Amino acid sequence: MSRHVLISGASIAGPALAHWLHHHGMTATVIERAPRLRLGGQTVDLRGAGRTVIERMGLEPAARARTTHEAGLHFVDGRNHVRASFGSESLNGDGFVTELELLRGELADLLYQHTRDTTEYIFGDEITGLSDSGDGVDVTFRRGAGRRFDLVVLAEGFRSRTRDLVFADIARTRSFGLYTAYFTIPRAETDGNWARWYNAPGRRVVLLRPDNLGTTRASLSFLHPQGGLDRQPLSAQHEFLRGHYADAGWETPRVLDAMGDSDDFYFESIGQMRLDRWSRGRIAALGDAAYCASPLSGMGTSLALVGAYVLAGELARHPDHREAFDAYEAIMRPYVEQAQNVSALAPRLAAPKTRTGIRLLHTAARVAANPRIGRLTTRFTNPPADAIDLPSYGVDGG
């Protein structure tokens, strides 16, 4: 079917959609605001239906070659003593750490390299206007000349500005009162091949994860009642984090010292995106821009990959784009709703306020890590990554 589709966003969902559109005989152009592919970011996992989509793309071997080789997750105390451990095989291999853990940038690069010869990529530009005339969409850009496309798909992030050009009146967000800062720091002797999770009183978490590039991925997560911390200037964000974590203990001073030198620092308020509908006319939303489930869900990558697969498949199946968009939403909506079913208590349970609460968390983690108990708790702890019957769309292995 000869359709030319403009995709806004070159992270995970956008290039994945470009692959499947080309597979079904359509043409994709991907526009990305950043001047080049964004290779930063923390670890993501391929699990459930998301992993199935990667397999159907023929990319599982390439993805496996780029894994972080993370052995699992240790919960540690202030003296770096291990209080509980979850190996990559724990919780049926689908728990905190899976066998297919990749850096977000590594997965984005894999998808880009796989599609660059069949997809037009435009970096350093962005959409400024969308006019749906009924038989096409006229698009204006900040730098490039205006163009006309058959369809437009917004595959940007949770804070997508382009989404607000189309869906602002039907977009709702759910906040958890949780902030997270992500950045890369130099590898230290204490960094092995296990991720380490440290809780400090005051609902503060420090997480250090090994990567496959010789560095360590750090994150600082905390609950805080003040809104808008993520909208402050970079210097103010750094200053706040240094003050807020000044007495946290463990290896936190090392993390704070390295924070200012990191070139991929990113600070965000954790939340979910709820759109009443994922399409209007010839414009649709995909991935985090449409249905961000938050990092708490463990489902962001799966939703992006599966959503791209289903959207392209339904566009190939239906000559009428409205029927295709409706089918895409009908298939994906139950999967998304399960992914977004994250308890408001989850951040508080993971980041206790007191030392007593932290000891209780460690005890609960040790119990859950027990293989016999773990088999009983996986239905409550594992994200619903397989909770969808993927159509085949004529793909081998489907």
N, C-alpha and C positions, 0 to 999 in steps of 0.2 A: 504494500500500500504506500503510495508516494506522498508522504507527509514530511514537511520540514518542521522540526520541533526545536524551539529555543529552550535551553535549560539554563537556569541561573544557579550557579553554585558548582564548584569543582572539588568537592570533598569526597564523600562516599556515595551518596545517593545519586548525584548528578552523573558521574562517569559510569556508574552501574546502569543507569537508565540509558545512557548513550550506547552502551554495549548491546542491550536488548533491543533498542530501536533499530540499530543496524542489523542485528540478527533477523528481525522481522521485515527488513526491506525499507525502513524509513531512514531519514537523514536527521542528524542531530548537530546542533551548534551549542557549545557550552561557553557561557560567559562567566568570568570570575573577577571579583573586585580586586583581589590581591594581584600584585604585579607578576607573581609566579606561583607555582603550586605550593601550597602551605604544607610543609613537611613536619611541622611541630606537632605537639599533642601527646597525650598519655596513651596507655595501653588499652586496646579494645579486644574483644574476643569474638571468635566465630563459633557460634553454637546454634543448635536446632535448625530451623528452617533457613536461617541466614547462611549456615554452613552448607546446606543443600544447594542454595542458589550459587554459592561459590563453586561447588562441585559441578553444577550444570554449566557454568561458564568455562569449565576446564581449567580453573585457576587454583585448585586445592594444592597441587604440588608446589606451585610458585609461592603460594601463601605459606605453606609449611616451611619453605626455605627461608622465610623472613621472620619466623617467630622469635620471640624474646628468649625462649628456652627457660622460662620462669618455672621453677620447680613447685611452687605453691606459695601459701601465705602463712606467715608466723604472726601471731599476736604477741607482742613483747611488752615488758614493763620498763620502768626507768633505768634499770640496770642491764637492759638488753637480754634479760632472761626470757626464754620462750614460755608462754603461758598456754598456748593452744596452737595447733598447726592443721592446715588443710592443704594436702598435696593436690597436684593437678588431677589426680585420679579420685579425689574425695567426692562425695555426694554424686556418685555414678559418673564422675568425670565432667560434671556440668555445674560445679559449684562456684566458689569465689574465683578460682583460677582454672581455666580449661587448657587442654593440650595445644590449642590454636590461639595463642595470645600474640597479637601484633601491635606495634605502635600505630596510632592513627595515621601518622604520616607515611608509614611504610605501606599500609593498605591503600591509602589514597594514591601513592605513587604507582603501586602495582596496577590499579585500575586505570590510571592515566596512561601508563606505558602500553597497556593492553588495548586502549581505544584511540590513541593519538593518531594513528594512521587512517582511521575511518571516520574521525570526528573532527570538526572544526573547533579549535579551542581559541578563545580570545581572553587574554589576561590583562589586568590593569584597567578594566572598564566595568560599568554597571548600568543597569536599567534605571531610567529616570521617569519613564512614562509608558503606559500600556493602554492602547485604544482598541477594543474589540468591536469590529464592524459587523460581526456576524458571519462573514466568510473568510476572516483572517484577523490577525492581531498586528497592528502597527506599533512598533517599539522604538522608543527614543533612548539614546545612550548618553552618558556623561561626556564621552570623548568621540566615539565613532558616529558615523552617519546613521540615520534612522533606517530600519529595515522592516520587512513584513514577513511574518511567519504564519504557518497554518495553526500551530498550537504553541503555548508557552507553559513550561513547568517550572515552578519555583522550588528549588531543592537546596535552599540555604539553611541557616542555623536557627536556633530558638529565637534569637533576637532579630530575625530577618526584617530589614527595612522594606525590601521589595514586596514582601507579603502584605505589608500594611497598605500598599497602593491598591490592593484588590480586596483584602479580607478584613480590614481593620474593624468593621462594624460587627463582625461575627467571631472575632478572636477573643478568647478568654485564657488567662493564665492561672495556674495554681502554684502558689509559692510554698516552700517548706521552711522558710526562715533560715536556710542553709546557704553558706558561701563556700566556695572552693577556689584556691589558687593553684595553678599547675605550672611547673617549670622544670627545666633540666639542670642538673648540677653535676659536678665532677664525681667520678666513682671513688669511693673510699675503701680502705681495707675491710671495713665492717660490712660492706655490701657484697653479699654472695649472690647465689642464684635463686634466693627466696625473697619474695616481697615481705616487708615488715610493716605492721600496723601498730602504732603507738597511740594510746589514749592519755591525755592530760586532763586534770580536773578543769571544770568550766566548759565542758562540752567542746573540747578541742581534740582534733585528730591530726597526726602526722603520718603520712604513708610514703614509704620509699620502695620503688620497684626497679629491678634491674632491666636494662634493655640489651639489645644485640649490637649496639654501636659503641660500647665502651663507656657509657655514661649511666647516670641514675635519674629516674623520673620521680620528682618529688611533688607531693600535694599537701596542702594545708586546708583542712575542712573544719568548719565551726558553725555553730548556731549563734545568731545574734539578732536582737530585736530591731536594730537600726536598719532602715531600708536605704538603698541607693549607694552602698559602699562600693559596688562594682562600677558605678558611674563617675567616681572621683578620678582625678588625674593619676597617672602612674606613680608619681612620687608620693602622693598621699596614700595610695594603696600600700606601697612598700612600708611607709611610716606606720600605718595602722597595724599591719601584720607584725612588724618588729615589736611594737608595743603590746599587742594582744598575746603574742607568744613568748614574751621576754622571759617568763618564769616557767615555761612548759617542761624544761628538763630534757633528758635523753639526748638525742643528737640534734635537737632543734637549733641550737646556736650555729652549728655547721650549715644547716639548711638556710637559715636566715642570712648568714654571711655570704652564701653563694647566690642568693636570690637576686641581688642587684646586678650581678654580672650575666644573668641568664638572658638570652636573646629570644626566648619563646615564652616569656611570662604571660599567663592569661588568668584573669580573675573574673569569676562569674557568680551570679546568684542562681541557685539551683531551682528549677521549676519545671512545669509541664505546660504544653501548648494544647489548647482545646479549640478546634474550629468546628462550628456547627455543620459546615460543608467544606469539602476539600476541593471544590471546583466552582467556577463561575464562567459560563460561556465556554470560551476556548482556552481558559487559563486554569491550571490545576496546581495544587501544592503537594509536596512529597517530602518524606523524612521529617527531620526536626522542625522544619518550617510549618508542617501540617499537624504533626502529632508527637512532638518531643515528649518522651516518657520520663526524662531525667536520668542522670547516671545511676540514681538509686534503683532503677528498674533492672539494670543489667541488660537492656534490650535495645539500646539505641542503634547499634550496628545491624542487628537482625531486622529491625523495622525498616531501616534504610534500604538494605539489600532486597528484602522481600517485597517492599513497596515498589521499588523500581522494576522488579521482575513482573509483578502482577500488573502494574500500570502499562508497561510496554505490551504485555501479552493481551490485555483487554483492548488496547488500541489496535492491535493486529487482528483481533477477533471481530471487532465492530466497525463497520464503515462510518457510522455516526459517532462522532467524538462524545456526544452527550451520553449515549448508551455506554460507551467505553468508560467514561468517568464514573457513571453510576455503578457499573459492575465492579470497577476497581475499589470503590468505597464499600460496596456491599461485602466484598471478600475480605478486605483489610480491616474494616471497622471492629469486628469482634476481637481480632488479634490485637489491635491497638488498645482496645478497652481493657483487655486482660493485662497487657503490659503496663498500662497506666494505673492499675489497681495497686498502688503503693500506699501503705498505711502512713498516715501523718505522724505516727509514733516512731517510724523507722529511723529517722535521723537522731531522735532522742535516745533510742535504745542503743544505737551504734556509737553515740558520743555522750556517755553519762556525765552528769554534773559533778559528782563526788567521787572520792577514792573508793568508797564502799560500792558505789555503782559500777566502777571500773572492775573491781574484784568480782562482782556478780556477772559482769559481761564475760570476763575470762572464764569463769566457771561454766557459764552457759555454752561458750564456744568449745570448751573441752568436751562437754557432753555431746554436743552436735558433731564433733569430730570423731567420736567413737563410731566405727564402721557399722555396728549393729543398730545403734540409735540413728545414725545418719541415713540409713535406708528408710527409716520411718519418717524422717523429717524432710526429706528432699521435696516432697509434694508441697511443703510450706515454704522452703527456703530457695528452691531453684526457680529462676524466672521461666515463664511459660513460653519458651523459645520454639517449642514444637506444636503449639496449639493452633495449627492451621493446616488444612489440607491443600497443598500447593497444586494448582492445575498444571498440566504438563506443557500446554502450548506447543506441542509437537517437538519439545526439546528432548534429545537423547538422554535417557536416564530418568526422565520425568514419569 
